Amino acid sequence: MKLRSFTYYRWLFLFLAAGLCLIPLWATFVGGFKATGDLRTNALGLPKQWVFDNYLSILQGSRFWQMLGNSAIIALFTVLLTLIVSSMAAFTLAHLRFAGKRWIANYLTLGLTFPFATAVLPVFIRVRDLGLLDSLWGVILPQIAFNLSFSIVLLRGFFQELPKELFEAAFIDGCSYSKIFLQIVLPLSRPILATVGVLSLVGSWNNFLLPLVMINRDTLYPWPLGIMQYQGEYGTDWGKVLAFVSLTILPAVGFYLLAQKQIIAGLTSGAVKG
């Protein structure tokens, strides 16, 4: 009886949690089919009159696809470079011995406590000094830098859990550290690499503050900055804003759903143990 009661409350809690997550998505998607007046009086219900022009005007315009392409380029390079740098650094911290190793690991862990908003000004000055303002690299490189702490901590914990017998056998066969990393560690680390990749992708795709600070040319805007084109001096076209958001979050949600098994496997395979 106690077990049935526990199962009931567990499913009830899961349904409530799912509802809290799905209601905003539902309101955003359906809100894209509503006129402004309907949104004010009927935020969560079905539209009284379906306004398909909100979605069609966005999909038929070249501006939307341009911003989507910019976001895709930023996210692609952010994910690839984050995976390359963080995996090599995590392998070094997990399996090589050198002076200051523990200090570096603690320093990276400390970096998890500092959000980007606290470093906007120094990052802006550094990007300006490098001549990368108003370019996609001015967004990509800071995103990579702020992803590294979390990514290295996750990957290092996973690498430390790999069987030491594999490395001992590889050393006996004459493998170098680079071959061990490329031929043994990376193939065994696909779940945690997928986890880091998806988290980096979603973070990059939804980043608003960094592109706002670094980019001035509207031809380089990623999709989060595209919302501003529907905000006027005296009002905001909320129907098109919600339609725009619905269309742009679909790629990230779809990719997350496709890779959710890999994410769960990565997070539950000793990845956070260190």
SEMAR-724272 format. One line per 4 residues: number of its first residue (from 1); their letters; for each residue x, y, z of C-alpha. Coordinates in pm, whole numbers, plus 50000, padded with zeros to 5 digits. Last residue first. Layout:
NUM	a	X:Y:Z; ...
***
This chain:
274	gkva	53530:51412:49105; 53192:51256:49042; 52975:51459:48810; 53037:51242:48506
270	gstl	53006:50914:48694; 52798:50757:48419; 52469:50925:48513; 52528:51260:48344
266	gaii	52658:51105:48025; 52382:50848:47995; 52118:51115:48054; 52269:51335:47785
262	qkqa	52308:51048:47539; 51945:50949:47585; 51838:51313:47546; 52013:51353:47211
258	llyf	51710:51353:46982; 51503:51551:47231; 51778:51812:47271; 51816:51848:46896
254	gvap	51444:51904:46858; 51432:52157:47141; 51727:52351:46997; 51587:52346:46643
250	litl	51233:52443:46761; 51349:52741:46968; 51364:52968:46663; 51016:52905:46528
246	svfa	50842:52949:46862; 51040:53267:46941; 50939:53424:46607; 50574:53332:46657
242	lvkg	50583:53479:47007; 50736:53804:46882; 50496:53809:46587; 50196:53797:46818
238	wdtg	50357:54040:47060; 50378:54323:46807; 50530:54572:47048; 50428:54932:47107
234	yegq	50513:55301:47106; 50878:55311:47002; 50858:54982:46818; 50951:54628:46916
230	yqmi	50914:54373:46638; 51272:54420:46515; 51396:54363:46871; 51310:53992:46854
226	glpw	51590:53949:46604; 51844:53988:46882; 51775:53636:47006; 51801:53508:46643
222	pylt	52164:53595:46580; 52241:53943:46444; 52524:53966:46194; 52330:54159:45926
218	drni	52205:54391:46203; 52554:54530:46248; 52618:54628:46610; 52745:54306:46764
214	mvlp	52945:54261:47086; 52711:54376:47364; 52383:54240:47225; 52561:53927:47104
210	llfn	52676:53860:47466; 52344:53940:47635; 52115:53719:47425; 52247:53364:47438
206	nwsg	51974:53113:47349; 52160:52924:47076; 52490:52939:47264; 52346:52788:47580
202	vlsl	52152:52525:47385; 52462:52427:47187; 52692:52419:47488; 52448:52195:47679
198	vgvt	52411:51972:47373; 52787:51939:47320; 52866:51874:47686; 52609:51597:47702
194	alip	52716:51451:47368; 53076:51445:47488; 52955:51274:47808; 52779:51000:47611
190	rslp	53058:50963:47349; 53334:50911:47605; 53445:50557:47516; 53535:50660:47159
186	lviq	53721:50967:47293; 53929:50785:47554; 54058:50493:47349; 54173:50594:47000
182	lfik	54218:50970:47027; 54329:51005:47390; 54534:50686:47396; 54694:50785:47067
178	sysc	54787:51129:47205; 54920:50982:47529; 55150:50751:47334; 55076:50387:47265
174	gdif	55358:50138:47303; 55158:49819:47352; 55251:49823:47723; 55123:50181:47745
170	aaef	54791:50072:47592; 54756:49786:47839; 54816:50025:48130; 54567:50273:47987
166	lekp	54294:50012:47951; 54367:49872:48299; 54298:50216:48445; 53927:50168:48378
162	leqf	53756:50501:48292; 53623:50681:48600; 53884:50958:48585; 53777:51041:48230
158	fgrl	53418:51101:48346; 53519:51338:48624; 53750:51524:48389; 53476:51557:48128
154	lvis	53226:51718:48365; 53478:51957:48524; 53624:52042:48182; 53282:52129:48038
150	fsln	53176:52346:48332; 53497:52545:48332; 53526:52562:47952; 53186:52705:47868
146	faiq	53274:53063:47969; 53580:53066:47744; 53389:52908:47456; 53120:53174:47479
142	pliv	53388:53444:47489; 53538:53302:47164; 53211:53268:46971; 53068:53615:47032
138	gwls	53362:53827:46913; 53419:53558:46652; 53084:53652:46496; 53208:54003:46429
134	dllg	53110:54351:46547; 53400:54370:46789; 53686:54133:46711; 53972:54382:46701
130	ldrv	54165:54207:46978; 54151:54521:47193; 53773:54535:47145; 53735:54172:47254
126	rifv	53941:54245:47565; 53740:54558:47649; 53408:54376:47601; 53525:54086:47818
122	plva	53633:54330:48092; 53291:54504:48081; 53066:54198:48061; 53239:54005:48339
118	tafp	52971:53995:48610; 52700:53923:48350; 52888:53612:48237; 52813:53427:48558
114	ftlg	53089:53353:48812; 53045:53048:49039; 53152:52791:48778; 53494:52956:48758
110	ltly	53576:52823:49103; 53574:52472:48958; 53827:52583:48698; 54052:52726:48970
106	naiw	54022:52407:49173; 54138:52200:48874; 54424:52443:48808; 54537:52426:49171
102	rkga	54522:52045:49167; 54747:52027:48861; 54994:52286:48988; 55301:52071:48919
98	frlh	55246:51790:48674; 55094:51443:48660; 54886:51343:48359; 54567:51138:48371
94	altf	54269:51351:48474; 54404:51704:48429; 54546:51625:48085; 54231:51442:47979
90	aams	54018:51737:48094; 54233:51984:47899; 54211:51777:47581; 53835:51730:47618
86	svil	53779:52097:47704; 53969:52230:47401; 53812:52004:47137; 53461:52000:47282
82	tllv	53449:52377:47330; 53590:52431:46980; 53321:52217:46820; 53031:52350:47029
78	tfla	53118:52718:46988; 53193:52674:46618; 52852:52518:46555; 52659:52756:46784
74	iias	52798:53071:46621; 52741:52935:46270; 52386:52821:46355; 52300:53154:46516
70	nglm	52419:53340:46207; 52217:53107:45984; 51902:53162:46193; 51957:53536:46167
66	qwfr	51978:53513:45788; 51680:53278:45772; 51464:53525:45965; 51573:53823:45755
62	sgql	51491:53645:45427; 51117:53679:45492; 50872:53405:45397; 50903:53225:45729
58	isly	50842:53543:45930; 50542:53658:45725; 50396:53308:45739; 50418:53275:46117
54	ndfv	50240:53598:46207; 50017:53572:45899; 49846:53263:46039; 49617:53469:46262
50	wqkp	49361:53222:46402; 49054:53397:46537; 48931:53324:46889; 49276:53185:46956
46	lgla	49302:52880:47184; 49347:52949:47554; 49658:53055:47747; 49674:53435:47705
42	ntrl	49308:53511:47641; 49234:53877:47716; 49570:54036:47641; 49665:53787:47371
38	dgta	49334:53836:47192; 49397:54210:47167; 49743:54154:47017; 49617:53913:46751
34	kfgg	49673:53544:46806; 49845:53267:46611; 50187:53326:46771; 50020:53299:47110
30	vfta	49957:52931:47041; 50330:52858:47030; 50425:53083:47321; 50137:52975:47547
26	wlpi	50212:52608:47476; 50582:52652:47548; 50500:52841:47871; 50257:52562:47973
22	lclg	50499:52280:47889; 50754:52331:48166; 50508:52383:48453; 50301:52098:48314
18	aalf	50597:51862:48313; 50664:51944:48679; 50297:51883:48764; 50298:51553:48574
14	lflw	50619:51444:48749; 50477:51530:49092; 50162:51332:49024; 50368:51040:48898
10	ryyt	50569:51040:49220; 50258:51084:49431; 50100:50775:49277; 50418:50567:49299
6	fsrl	50457:50653:49670; 50096:50558:49738; 50142:50229:49555; 50455:50152:49760
2	km	50281:50239:50085; 50000:50000:50000
***
